[in-house]
């Protein structure tokens, strides 16, 4: 056993009390009025859309700050909910932008653990096809992981690692002290971290295969389940990979809820499978009270990165290593963690040994008071595509973590094109601290910054000469002393010599049940099309579906009246919109 984790444990308990925050933080309300949210997941196909997993069975859609009336998915009649049961986790496949696949974890009506695959069609639709459901089939031919009669310790989280595999954290089955010893049982999938490869065809008989690099595949499956990545977890409630941004290590960090004495967070260097985290022989770094004769399946037992006593909290919520840009630079590389029983939110510094790649606690800071004190139970943390952090509260709110003096978004961004020169103008953020600079971002699609990022001075406005012909999506962010704020709205810029296609004509639409078919006439020079849906004539876009170079498409839609329009695309950008046609979905 390493002594590093024991030192980390002592330091965490002391430093959370004694150490002030590195820099002041605050929260911004993103959305409220939700029903028992448990996860906040960004859409991999959109920079403005998020999905909110609600324990009762709905996955709500938040787009441009507004909740859409129709959910992505409604599983309310397919699950058992209440207490620690319900719809608990969601993760998009690495290829979701093209496959439309995502996975959910929920409690079946019989109380067992189900991991199911669904599909969006098209892949960026704000609704899923319920008929696409396919439950993964586990050893023994069961389309669920059997769970004992207890209702607690279901795990429930899902996450894809940087290796492309799906990690499934399972609880030990519930009850005090893991009465069935599931966490140390090599033939039980409970109390484990599982790792599976779900990149299989739709018709695959189990929906996954075991990665050949899993740590126990060399043993007979009659001795140990090959899906197991790690042993000895009690109830892993939220885990994440340090896989986004400069300095990311790929490490896995797991929040594991304790029983009666300690809460813990485990640190696993990238690819370091086969570990035994010790439950139920150990709770955190101490011998489990009441366990005297039980022995681990194998040694050594891996101590946590840190644990803490129940004077601090009683239900750890694992979080993320922060590597975004909207908090001060001192926070980058710090791990944010919470506790749902006390609404504690803290960050810890992690010192990574370059030789062993192991992490050790270096310091800790308690941010609870500055973030608002009692937040209603921080049941999950979220991370957007830029690496910024969010708090999910069981009281029904999603809160974004921001710097206290973070600048707001600039407004009124405009672009004037003259030959190959583009002049940008904008207005500073309204209210708040004055920016010390701006960042101008350009990408090949809305929200993207894959073509250029320019850091400029504090004066609004900038001229870029020598821009090649093409279509660009540009936005601007304000910066204050190294903290970069949220972006302005995008502007589309087309440089001379690159015309966009004309508006499509002959648009028709019809509904058959919940499926809507829309057709239009092809446009010369178009390489693709986008279907837009509004709730009123000329209204704001409810959904925007990129459909490739076809001139007809059938898509699922919730009940309602819609006004549909089509735009043609080419390498220069998006052309003008077609005339709208109404359609009613019964």
N, C-alpha and C positions, 0 to 999 in steps of 0.2 A: 504493500500500500504506500502510495506517495503521501508525504506530509504536506505537499503544496495545498491540497484541497482543505485540509484542516486549518491551515493558516488563513486561507481565503475565507473560510466560514467565520472565523473570529473577526477578521477585518470587516466583513460585510456588516455584521451586527453592530459593530462599533461605529463604522464610518457613516452608516445611514443616519445615525443620530448626530454625529459630530461634524460631518463634512458639509459645508454649504454647497449649493449648486455651482457648477462650472460657470454658467452664465444664465441669466433669467430666461425662463420659458413661459409660455402661456398657451391656451387652447383657443381654437376657433370652432364654432359649431358648424358642422358640415350638413347634418340633417338630424331631425329629432322626430318624436312621435312614432317610433318603431315598436314592434312587438318582440321582445326578447331576442335582439340580434346577438349572434355569436361569432360572426366573421364578416370581414370587409375585404372584397377581392377585386382587384382591378381587371378590367376587360383587356385582354392582350391585343385586341384589334382596335382599341379606341383610347385616346388620351383623356376623354371626358366622361367615360362611363365606368361605373363600379357596380358590383353585385353585393347585396346584403343578405347574408344567410340568416334566416330567422328560425329559432329552435322549433317553432310550431309547424314548419314544413314549407314555408314560402321562401323563394329567393327573389327579393325585390330588386328593381333596376333603378339606379340613380344615374341620371345623365344630365350634364351641364347644371348640376346642383338641384335638379328637380326629380322627385320620385315619379316614375311612370305608372300609370294605372294598372297595367298588365304586368304580372311577374314573369321572370325568366322561366320559372318552373314552380308548379304547385304539387307538393307531395303530401298534403295534409291528410288525405285519406289512405296513405300508404305507410304511415309511420306510427310509432308509439312515442308520445312525448310527455314531458313532465319530469321534474327533478333533474337528473343527469341524462335523461333520454331525449331523443328527438332527432331533428336534422342538425348535424353537428359540424360538418366540414365540407369544403369544396375546393377543387384545384383544377386549373386548366392544363391540358396536355401541352407539352412543348411545341407541338405542331398545330395548336388550336386555331391559328390564323388561317390555316388551309383546311384542316380536318373538321373544325367545329366541335371537337371532343372536349368534354369536361367530366369530372368525376365527383360524386358526392358520397358522404358517409352518413348513415342514419340508422336508427334503431327500428327493427322490423316490428310489426304488431305482436310477434311472439317474444320480443325482447332481445333478439339476436342482432349482431353487427352486420350490416349490409354495405358493401362498396359497389356502387352502380355507375355505369358509363352512360352518358347522354350525348346528344349531338345538337348543335345549332345548324340550321340550313337556311340561308347561306351562313358561312362561318362567323360573320359579324352581326348576325341578327340579334335583337334584344329579347327574343323568345326562343325557347328550345322545343324540340319535337318530343312530346311525352312518349310517343310510340317508339322512339329510338332507345329506350331504356334497355340496358343489358347488365344484369348482375354478375359480378365476378364469381367464379365457381372455385371453391377452395378444396384442399385435400379431403377425400372422402366423398367428393361429388356434391357437396352442399353449396348452394348459392348464398351462403351466409357463414359467418364465423360464430359457432355456438357460444352463447353467453349463459352462465348459470342463472339461477333464480333471482339473484340480487339485481337491483335496478341501477346500481352505481358502477363507476369505474368502467366506462365504455370507451375511453379514449375519444376518438371521433375526428381527429385532425388528419388532413391529407396534405402532402407537399411533394412537389417534384424537385429532385436534387439537380445540381449542375451536371450530373452524369446522365440525366434524362430519365431516370427511373423514379417510380412512384414509391414514396415512403408512407407506410400506414402504421400509425402508433396505436396500439391496443392497450386497454386497461386490463388489470389482472382478473376481472370477473366480479369484483366486489366482495363485500364482507370484510370483517376485521382480520388483519394479518394474513391476507391471501389464504383462506382456509384450504383451498385445493392445491396450493403451491404451484399455481399456474405459471408464475413469472420465472420459475426455475425448471419447468417441465419442458423437455425438448420436443415433445409431441403435441404441445398446446400452442396455439397461435396467440394466446392471451398473455398480457404482461410483457409484450415484446415491441421491438421496432421491426417491421417487415419491409422488405425491398423487393419490388416486382417490376417487370418490364411489360408495360401495357401497350406497346407499339406493335400490336398484332392486328390482323384483319378482322373486320366485323364478325365474320363467321367463326372465329376461333372458339373452340369448345369451352375454354375456361376464361377467356378474356385477358389472359396474361401468360407469361412464361417466366421462369426463374432465371435471373441473370447468371451467367456462368461464373462470375467473379464473386458471387455471394459466399460468405465465409464458411458455410457448412455443407456445400454441395458435394464435397468429396466423401461425406458419410452417407450411409444408407438412409433413405427416406423413412425406413422403419425405426431408425434411431433418433433422427432429428429432422424437423421440417426444414426444407431447403429455402423456404421463403424468409426465414428468420435472419435478420441483420444483427440484432443485439438482444440480449437477455436482461432481465432484472428490473423492469419498469413497473411502477404501481398504477399510475393513471396519467400518461403523458398528455398534458393539456397545453397545446400549442408549442410547436417547434419550428425552426426555420434554418435556412442556410445563409451563411455569409457569402452571398454570390452576386451582389450587385454593387458596382461602383469601384473606383480606384482603391487598391489595397485589399480587396476581398480575398479571403483565404479559402472559401469553399467549405469551411467547418460547419458542422451540424450542432445546433444548440437546442437542448430539450428541457422544457419546464416540466418537472414531474411532481405532481401533487403528493404531499406527505400524508401521514395518518394522524398522529397525535403529538409529534415532537418537532419534526423538521420539514421544511420545504426546500426543494433543491433544483438546481439547473446544471445539466450535464453538458460538457464540451467534448466534441469528437472531431479530430482533424479529418480533413477530406479523405474519404476512402478507408477510414480506420474501423471497419466492421468487425464483428465477432466479440465485442466487449460485453462484460457482465456488470451491470450497474448496481447489483447487489440486493435489490428487493426480493424477498422479504427478510433476508438475513440482516440487512442494514437499511436504516432510514436516514438518508443523507450520509453523514460520516459517523453516525453512532450506531451501536448495536440496537436493533429494533426492540423496544420494550415489549416483554412478553414472549419473545422468541428465544429459546435457550437450547433447543436440541436440533433445529433444522440446519442443514448444511447446504452450501451453494452447489450448483451443478458442476462448476469448474472455477478455478482461480486463474489469475488474480481478479479481485473485485476492483472496479474503477470508481474512484471517488469523484464526486461532482466538482464542477468548477467552483461552486459555492453553494452553501445551504444557509438557512436562517431559521431562528426559533419562532414559535407561535406568538411571541410578544410583538413581532413585526407583521405577520400575516398568517393565514391558515389555508390559502388556496392559491399557489403560484400560477401566474399566467405568463407563459413564455413569450418572448418578443422577438426583436430583430437587432442586428448590428446596424447602426446608422451610418450610411455613407452618402447621404444626400447633400444638397447645397443650401437649403433654406434655414438651417440652424448654423450657429457659429462653428468655425473649423475645429474648435476644441472638442466638439461632440463626435466628429467623424471617427469611426472605429470603436465607439462605445456601444455596449449592449444595453438596450432598454428592456426592462422587465416590469411586471406589475403583479398585483395580488388582488383577486376579485373580492375577497372578504373584507378588505380594508380600504380599497381603492388606492393603495400605495402604487406609485410609479417611481422607479429608480433607474439610474444608469450606472453601469460599472465599466471600468477600464480593464482591458484584457491584454496581458503581456504574452505574446506568442514566442516560444522558444524556436529560433530558426532551424535548429538541428533536429529537434523532436517533433516540431509543429504542435506541441501541446500548449494549451492556454492556461494562464494562471491569473487570478484576480489581482489587480494592482491598486484599485481604489474604487470607492462607491459614492454616489450622491443621490440624495432623496429629493425628488421634484414634486412630491405630492401637493404640498401647500401652494406652490406657485402655479400649478396646473389647475387649481380649483378646489383642492381638499377632497371632500366626499363627492365623488363623481357618479355614484350609483352603481359601483361594482364594475371594475375594468375586467371584462370577461375575455377580451381578445385585443391584440394589436394588429393593425393593418399596415401595409406598405404599398405605395403607389409605384408607377413605372419609373419615377424619378428618384425613388429611394426615400421619399418623405414618409413620416410616421403618422398613424391615426390610432385613436383609442376607441374601442367599442365597449359601450357600457350597457349592462343588462337593464338599466333604466330606460333604454330606448334612444340613446343619442350616439352619433359618431362625431368625434372631436379630432381636429387636426392639431398636431403639436407644432408650434411655430415659435420663433424668437420673439421676445417681448418688443423689440424695436425693429422687427422685420418690415421692410417696405411692402406696400400693396402693389397690385398690378397697374402698370401704365394704361392709359386709355387713348382712344382716338388715333390709333396707328394708321398711317396712310403711306402709300408708296407712289412716287411719280417716276415714270420710266422715260428716258430720253436716250435712244440708241442703246448702248450697253451700259449706261449709267443709271443707277437707281437711287433716288433721294427719299429717305424715310423721315417722317415727322411724327411726333406723338406728344401727349400731355403727361406730366408727371403724375404719380399716384395722388389721389385725393386724400388729404389728411395724413397723419402719421409722420414719421421722421423723414427728413429730406434725403434722397438717394445720394450716394457718393459716386455712382456710376451706373451704367446700363450694360446689359448683355443682349445682343441682337442674334437671334437664332434663325437658321434657314434649313428647310428639309424638303424632301421629295413628296411628303404627304402631310396632312394636318397634324400638328403637334410634334412632328419629327424634327430633329436637329442634326441629321446625318450629313448635311452638306457644308455647314459653316456655323461657328459660334464666335462672335466678335465681341470683345470686351472694350467698351468705349467710355468716355468721360461722363461727367455729371450733367452736361447740357443735352436736353432732349433734341434729337435729330442727328442724322448721320447720312453721308453720301458714299455709296460704294461704286467705284468706277470699274470698267472692264468686266462686267458680268456676262458670262456666255449666254447665248440664246437658250431658252428653256423656260419651264414653269417652276415656280418656287412657292413654298408656304413659309411665311416669315412671321415671327412674333418678337416681342421685346420684354425683358424682365428688368426690374430695378434692383440695384445692389446697394447695400449699406454696410461698409466695413467688413466685406467678405461674405455677408449673408445675402444670398440671391433670392428674391421674392418670386411670387407666382407669375405666370406669363400673362401678357395681354391677349386679346383675341387675335387669331391669325388673319393675315391678309394674303391674298393670292397675287403673285407677281408674275407676269408673262413678259419676257424680254423680247424686243422687236425681232421679227423674222420667224416667230414661232406661233402661228395662229391656232386657237382652240377650235374644236369642231362646232358645227351648227347645232341648234336645238333639234331633238328628235320630233317626228310628226307621227300621226296615225296612232296615237296611244289609246289602247282599250284596256279595260279591266273587268273581270268577272269573279264571283265568289261561288265556291261549291263547298258547303260546310265551313270548316275553318281554314280552307285553302283558297288563296287568291292567285289568279293567273293574270299577268299583265303582259301585253305585247306592244310593239312599236316598230316603226320602219327604221331600217339601218341608216346611218349617217356616214357619208364619205369621209375617210380619214380617221374615223373613230377606232380606237383600240380596245374600248370597253365602255360600260355604261353603269350608272348609279341610279337606283330607284329610291325615291324619297317619298315618305308618307307624312301627311299633316292631318290635324284634327279639324281644320277649317280651311276654306279657300285662301290660298296664299299664306297660310299660317306657318308657324315655326316647325322645323323638321322633328317628327317623333322618332323616325328611324331612317337610316341611310344605308342601303344595301348595295355593295359593289358586286356586280354579277358577271363580270368578264365581257367577252365579245358577242354574247348571244343577243337575240332580239325578242325573246320571250322567257318568262320565268314564273314558276309557281312556288309560293312561299306560304308558311302557316302564319295566321294572324289571329289575335284575340277578337272577341265580339266588339263591334263598333262601326261607326261610319268614318271612312277615311277619304282623303283627297290625294291621289297618287300622281307623281310627275317623274320625268326621266331626264337625266343629263348624259351627254356623251363625253368621253374622255379620250385624250391622246397624250403624247409626251409633253405637250405644252400646258396641259392642265384640263380643268373642267369647263365645258361649254355652257351656254345659257340653258335654262330649264324649259322643258316642253310645256304645252298646255296641260292643265290638270284634268283628271277624270275622277269622278266619285265612285266609291264602291262600298257596299254595306255587307259586313260579315254578321250573320245572324247569331 
